[in-house]
């Protein structure tokens, strides 16, 4: 992880208004920066989750969205999504569908999350051990039982509720 990596700083409409390092963005400054999330469902409706590497600076060792990562300064959202999927899971054969964007804030950072989903017939992924400690498909019931128990990241728990609601609303679920 490169603390000097440059991220775009954006306003609440997503317009780039500056740039800052990863370290500056994660230091409690609350500089709004964009990220991408990809939710991967299998044909049975189970959702793939990754267990974050213990080397991560935020929420190490917790289960999280299948793919999640920062948008680099000067990079388009769709390019960042494809890059992160390739880097984290060696996943390149998919067609993402944008679900929603929203602002997530924690005590350390403030992010504009651009959430996407896709479906696959794959049963597993080759994950990068620098980024991910484990990964597997979870049934909706397993996820529901894990919520609030400190197993999942708070960001995933919040986004999961929005994800299921949006997919039901759009007739996907």
Buried (B, 14 or more C-beta within 10 A) or exposed (E): EEEEBBBBBBEEEEEBEEBBBBBBBBBEBBBBBBBBBBBBBBEEEBBBBBBBBEEBEEBEBBBBBBBBBBBBBEBEBEEBBBBBBEBBBEBEEBEBBEBEBEEBEBEEBBBBBBBBBBBBEBEEBEBBEEBBBEBBBBEBEBBEEBEEEEBBBBBBBBBBEBBBEBBEEEEBE
